[in-house]
Amino acid sequence: MTAGRAVLGLAGAGLIWYGLLGLPSQLGPAQLVGLLTWMAVAVLLHDGVIVPLSTLAGAALTRTGSRLRPASAGILRGTLMTGAAVSLIAGILMKAQSEARSISALEGDYAGNIFGFWAGLAFVAAASIYAVERTGRTRSGKGDSRQNTRP
Amino acid sequence: MQRPDPQKITEALAARFSSPTRSTRLTVVLGRWLAVSFTICFVTGLFSHGLQNPPSWMFFPTSPVWIYQLSQGLHVTSGIASIPLLLAKLWSVYPELLRWPLVKSIPHALERASIALFIASSLLQLTTGLINTYKWYPWPFPFRETHYWLAWVIWGSLLLHIAVKLPAIMTNWNGRAVRLTELQDAGSGSPAAGTEASSIAGVTGAAPGRWSRRAFLAGVGVTTGAVVLTTAGQSFSWLSPLNLFAPRVMGTGPQSVPVNRTATEAKVADLATSAHWSLEVTYQGSSTTFSLAELRALPQHEQELPIACVEGWSQMARWRGVRIRDLLSAVGAPHASVLRVTSLEPQGPYRLMSMPAEYVQDERTLVALELNGAVLDVEHGYPARIIAPGRPGVLQTKWLHTVEVL
């Protein structure tokens, strides 16, 4: 494994070096500074905004989800994760639409689409959670020992 | 006054961000998914780059005709799929960011530097790659060159990262073995071997209100599926009914085909619609000009070929016009020729296009005069344009001006 690691590591370092040497061959100093600035901002936005916000949301969900069965809590978290990721893409898309709309590009009703997407997602999630909770309650009523009990 | 202890501060922060769902096994599974999507993205990106900037050894497949439609559709779709995968992967290792001391040794510093480079490059690459598909360029650097060189940096960082983490990856590769170890450790009360956050979440189910490792991975899978399904319809016709958040919709635009560069943007509207337009074909120092009527008088052929853009959208269409090899025969040039094709565009990176012999010899390569049963719209290259099988849309030159046999 040591030899394999060494080969992988050297290949990786070589490719990084190749890419880093290539950048200044086609980008001027001001463009390189712009690139580094954008990279730094991307990391700051991720580490300083997206993760702390998702952690806060997770803490709130832990409180809400603890009143639900584990499967329902998972569905709730999965729904919000899916909605958040799709909203992130749709949000950038809508910003681009306001800046760069042209013939046959960015012509969709994205606001309507994201509204419809959330509505569909919420309906499916609500129906699934309802089914899980109802089934769990029925089984609990019948004394099904396989079912997880509420905390 | 007592100085604050950085170790205590970072430990307190790490505790704030701790989650029993995080584990090395989770990171390894997400890393595998991300490695697959990044590799598809990298390989298809290199293929596209090679077609546009061919090295001497480059091959030019003309069959199947949808090969570039597929490869570039995969490129953009795998890039979009990588967004939730990367965010989930970074979430799974976030407490590592808060580890103290920041640097323990020179190898440790190099490792952290390579990870920082990987994260910064990946976040930027995916963000700018997505925004590029919207034809919106709010950054102060050239997209194409930056995208290409950063791809090498990212893939190199990925290999280096795998090399550094290989022991942990191997330990946590087999899910059943990891669960067994976790169960044994949970039974004995010791922390799970090889895990950064000892967690029984993946074994016995989730803590109240939280989700298990499996549920988290299922959530990431559903999320990735959702972003793919709602955007890939611009590249793959069987997904077009679900296309909610892609910048292009199949079947839209003049003659039911989307447009990338318009006649107004290219500043060709007057030249292209001039009654005096003609196509000049040059071979061995002599030129032959073909008026539109003369081109229409040559044998006409119809082909069903996709127009596939580097930005990921594509559209199958019916094209009708003169075979490029018939045009060469008309001026006495051999079919196995390399061509230099010029557009009426006064300037722009794709005003000049080089066409390798593989496309010239292919009977499906046309000087197209009609699209979907009607005369070409000026937005699609009226009076004449190139359409060849398996080439990027930017090389399907519109508003033809000259064809030079090299």
Chai-1 contact restraints between the chains, C-beta under 6 A:
chainA,res_idxA,chainB,res_idxB,connection_type,confidence,min_distance_angstrom,max_distance_angstrom,comment,restraint_id
A,R5,B,A163,contact,1.0,0.0,6.0,A-B,restraint_1
A,R5,B,L166,contact,1.0,0.0,6.0,A-B,restraint_2
A,L8,B,L159,contact,1.0,0.0,6.0,A-B,restraint_3
A,L8,B,I162,contact,1.0,0.0,6.0,A-B,restraint_4
A,L8,B,A163,contact,1.0,0.0,6.0,A-B,restraint_5
A,G9,B,L160,contact,1.0,0.0,6.0,A-B,restraint_6
A,G9,B,A163,contact,1.0,0.0,6.0,A-B,restraint_7
A,A11,B,L159,contact,1.0,0.0,6.0,A-B,restraint_8
A,G12,B,G156,contact,1.0,0.0,6.0,A-B,restraint_9
A,G12,B,L159,contact,1.0,0.0,6.0,A-B,restraint_10
A,G12,B,L160,contact,1.0,0.0,6.0,A-B,restraint_11
A,A13,B,L160,contact,1.0,0.0,6.0,A-B,restraint_12
A,L15,B,W152,contact,1.0,0.0,6.0,A-B,restraint_13
A,L15,B,W155,contact,1.0,0.0,6.0,A-B,restraint_14
A,L15,B,G156,contact,1.0,0.0,6.0,A-B,restraint_15
A,I16,B,V153,contact,1.0,0.0,6.0,A-B,restraint_16
A,I16,B,G156,contact,1.0,0.0,6.0,A-B,restraint_17
A,I16,B,S157,contact,1.0,0.0,6.0,A-B,restraint_18
A,Y18,B,W152,contact,1.0,0.0,6.0,A-B,restraint_19
A,G19,B,W149,contact,1.0,0.0,6.0,A-B,restraint_20
A,G19,B,W152,contact,1.0,0.0,6.0,A-B,restraint_21
A,G19,B,V153,contact,1.0,0.0,6.0,A-B,restraint_22
A,G22,B,W149,contact,1.0,0.0,6.0,A-B,restraint_23
A,L23,B,W149,contact,1.0,0.0,6.0,A-B,restraint_24
A,Q26,B,E145,contact,1.0,0.0,6.0,A-B,restraint_25
A,L27,B,F141,contact,1.0,0.0,6.0,A-B,restraint_26
A,Q31,B,F141,contact,1.0,0.0,6.0,A-B,restraint_27
A,G34,B,P140,contact,1.0,0.0,6.0,A-B,restraint_28
A,G34,B,F141,contact,1.0,0.0,6.0,A-B,restraint_29
A,L35,B,F141,contact,1.0,0.0,6.0,A-B,restraint_30
A,W38,B,L124,contact,1.0,0.0,6.0,A-B,restraint_31
A,W38,B,W139,contact,1.0,0.0,6.0,A-B,restraint_32
A,M39,B,A120,contact,1.0,0.0,6.0,A-B,restraint_33
A,M39,B,L124,contact,1.0,0.0,6.0,A-B,restraint_34
A,A42,B,L123,contact,1.0,0.0,6.0,A-B,restraint_35
A,A42,B,L124,contact,1.0,0.0,6.0,A-B,restraint_36
A,V43,B,A120,contact,1.0,0.0,6.0,A-B,restraint_37
A,H46,B,L123,contact,1.0,0.0,6.0,A-B,restraint_38
A,V51,B,Y94,contact,1.0,0.0,6.0,A-B,restraint_39
A,T55,B,F17,contact,1.0,0.0,6.0,A-B,restraint_40
A,T62,B,G209,contact,1.0,0.0,6.0,A-B,restraint_41
A,T62,B,R210,contact,1.0,0.0,6.0,A-B,restraint_42
A,G65,B,G209,contact,1.0,0.0,6.0,A-B,restraint_43
A,S66,B,P208,contact,1.0,0.0,6.0,A-B,restraint_44
A,S66,B,G209,contact,1.0,0.0,6.0,A-B,restraint_45
A,P70,B,G205,contact,1.0,0.0,6.0,A-B,restraint_46
A,P70,B,A206,contact,1.0,0.0,6.0,A-B,restraint_47
A,A73,B,G209,contact,1.0,0.0,6.0,A-B,restraint_48
A,G74,B,W211,contact,1.0,0.0,6.0,A-B,restraint_49
A,G74,B,A215,contact,1.0,0.0,6.0,A-B,restraint_50
A,R77,B,W211,contact,1.0,0.0,6.0,A-B,restraint_51
A,G78,B,G219,contact,1.0,0.0,6.0,A-B,restraint_52
A,G78,B,V222,contact,1.0,0.0,6.0,A-B,restraint_53
A,M81,B,G219,contact,1.0,0.0,6.0,A-B,restraint_54
A,M81,B,T223,contact,1.0,0.0,6.0,A-B,restraint_55
A,T82,B,V222,contact,1.0,0.0,6.0,A-B,restraint_56
A,T82,B,T223,contact,1.0,0.0,6.0,A-B,restraint_57
A,T82,B,A226,contact,1.0,0.0,6.0,A-B,restraint_58
A,A85,B,P84,contact,1.0,0.0,6.0,A-B,restraint_59
A,A85,B,T223,contact,1.0,0.0,6.0,A-B,restraint_60
A,A85,B,V227,contact,1.0,0.0,6.0,A-B,restraint_61
A,V86,B,A226,contact,1.0,0.0,6.0,A-B,restraint_62
A,V86,B,V227,contact,1.0,0.0,6.0,A-B,restraint_63
A,I89,B,V227,contact,1.0,0.0,6.0,A-B,restraint_64
A,I89,B,F245,contact,1.0,0.0,6.0,A-B,restraint_65
A,A90,B,F245,contact,1.0,0.0,6.0,A-B,restraint_66
A,L93,B,F245,contact,1.0,0.0,6.0,A-B,restraint_67
A,A96,B,Y134,contact,1.0,0.0,6.0,A-B,restraint_68
A,A96,B,W136,contact,1.0,0.0,6.0,A-B,restraint_69
A,E99,B,W136,contact,1.0,0.0,6.0,A-B,restraint_70
A,A100,B,Y134,contact,1.0,0.0,6.0,A-B,restraint_71
A,A100,B,K135,contact,1.0,0.0,6.0,A-B,restraint_72
A,A100,B,W136,contact,1.0,0.0,6.0,A-B,restraint_73
A,I103,B,V259,contact,1.0,0.0,6.0,A-B,restraint_74
A,I103,B,T262,contact,1.0,0.0,6.0,A-B,restraint_75
A,S104,B,T252,contact,1.0,0.0,6.0,A-B,restraint_76
A,S104,B,G253,contact,1.0,0.0,6.0,A-B,restraint_77
A,S104,B,P258,contact,1.0,0.0,6.0,A-B,restraint_78
A,S104,B,V259,contact,1.0,0.0,6.0,A-B,restraint_79
A,A105,B,K135,contact,1.0,0.0,6.0,A-B,restraint_80
A,A105,B,P247,contact,1.0,0.0,6.0,A-B,restraint_81
A,L106,B,P247,contact,1.0,0.0,6.0,A-B,restraint_82
A,N113,B,L244,contact,1.0,0.0,6.0,A-B,restraint_83
A,P151,B,P208,contact,1.0,0.0,6.0,A-B,restraint_84
